[in-house]
């Protein structure tokens, strides 16, 4: 597969790519033109404008279609773009699975599940084990959780991103909890449950990652709370106290840290505070890692050309190693 994160100006492309977006516009004098965003599991690239006399080249190249693209990579205003040198060939649906072109995590999901299952089996608290198993002992949920992205466009926006992010958050939270003498088991369960709502909030299609109707209307925090409440109701009465159930709900409701950033309430326990910062550490570190790995953000300098979204600051690629 073509590594779109590594191609440079002057590179020649003749590869199959997924149409991630298409914008049909008009010039000031009313002539139609189009721009496409093409991509695969390694990244994305926009085409140079396809002017009216060449619009037939992109006929049928709609969002979610796999096309064979031939062209040359150039640069415009510091950003890479692909200038087509031949008409796009739209491949039949039977010839290529569009989902294989979506970005996916590099780590093996089997390893991530093995870590989660080891944590489950090691829980000394029967109540916490029962709460966690409401989801992670359910094979249907596990399949949905493994496939879901961690976000639609930001950190961990990959097939498997939610699984990877949750393991990262749990691992980070455990380290902080041990240092601060917090309840390690409680923070582990909280970390694995905090983003369960993304299973119902995010959608995956040939066109990429998006939001479900429920995701648009309610968001993953509300959906996660509802999902947890529904499954808690399946436990025998008295398995968890009302206060214990509320504490598990509090982790979901507060993990964004403040109302300004989407939390219903701020964290009100030590473990909830730890969860919030572990979540931030996983998300922000992933943003930095992804930005540093993308050559598009760098010229001949070791610093990023601008302040890339979503890091919103210049980054430095270390030119040396440490022995």
Protein Blocks (a to p, Z undefined) as FASTA:
>chain_A
ZZfklpcehiacddddddfbdcddddfkopacdddddddfkbccddddddfklmmmmgoi
aghiacddddddddeehiacdddfbdcddddfklpcfklmpccdfbdfklmmmmmmmmmm
mpmblklmmmmmmmmmpmklmmmmmmpcfbfklghiaghklmmmmmmmmmmmmmmmmmno
pafklmmmmmmmmmmmmmmmpccdfkbccddfklmmnopmlmmmmmmmmmmmmpcehkac
fklmmmmmmmmmmmnopaknopabdcfbfklmmmmmmmmmmmmmmmmmmmmmpmklpcfb
fbdfblcdfklpacdddfbdcZZ
